[in-house]
Amino acid sequence: MPTTTRPTHCCLCEAHCGILVTVDEQQQVTRIAGDPDDVLSKGYICPKATAMGGLHHDPDRLRTPRRRVGEVFEPVGWDDAFDEI
């Protein structure tokens, strides 16, 4: 799969700036840039948006729901998490 760039938006604040996210063959984010075609942000993005790739690939990022069991957290399925809350 070749490198691809897709338009989306940054969800880190209420502005929802338009961004272009480039991913490589391994689906790793390699670049985030402002989308000049976005009607609201017109290509502007703040430093938070440019850091989203690092956040996405952070090894400490939670990727599944967790349930506290005593002093530790254990992974739990989505259905179980929703039933519990």
PERALIN-V40251 format. One record per helix or strand of 3 or more residues. SS is the DSSP state (A for helix, B for strand). FROM is the first residue (numbers start at 1). TO is the last residue. Records with the same first field share a line. If there is no record, write none. Layout:
BEGIN
SS->FROM-TO ; FROM-TO
END
This chain:
BEGIN
B->4-9 ; 18-23 ; 29-34 ; 66-69 ; 72-75
A->47-50 ; 52-56 ; 78-84
END
